[in-house]
Amino acid sequence: MRITEAQRIVGQYSQIIRLSREGQYFQPVENLPCSAARIKFGICSLLSFRIQSGSLDLDTLESLIVAYSHLAFFTDADSARQLNEMTLNPHRSTESMLEKIKTLNMVKVQLRLEIQGFIQEEAESLRS
């Protein structure tokens, strides 16, 4: 993937996250500008470029890690709606929705570990 395409994809995806309204933390997967896999690849391509060029600052690093792990909160439209309603009205939570949130949080942690592993491998490849 060319760096310009990676920047475009990450930029579009970041805009979607930024424009999330209060109480709309979960979003339908249909809101993504492309597949989650392509977004992951775009983020990894951008990180790789920044690491190799020595232009990766701490703010960019953290925002890309957060963006990568935030993919966990894009789900089917019905679940996104229900989860957002539950966030606004916690007293109306159902056991199945609480389980769904628990699962999505575990996915978020896994994605964070995945991208951190990639960053570590990229940094180590420069030292070799």
URBEL-V5894 format. One line per field, one symbol per residue. ss: DSSP state (H for helix, E for strand, L for the rest). psi: psi as a letter, one per 30 degrees, with the letter a starting at -180 (. if undefined). Layout:
ss=???
psi=???
This chain:
ss=LLHHHHHHHHHHHHHHHHLLLLLLLLEEHHHLLLLHHHHHHHHHHHHHHHHHHLLLLHHHHHHHHHHHHHHHHEELHHHHHHHHHHHHLHHHLLHHHHHHHHHHHHHHHHHHHHHHHHHHHHHHHHHL
psi=kleeeeeeeeeeeeeeeegklkgheklkfffkfaleeeeeeeeeeeeeeeeefggjleeeeeeeeeeeffffgjaleeeeeeeeeeeeiffgkleeeeeeeeeeeeeeeeeeeeeeeeeeeeeefef.
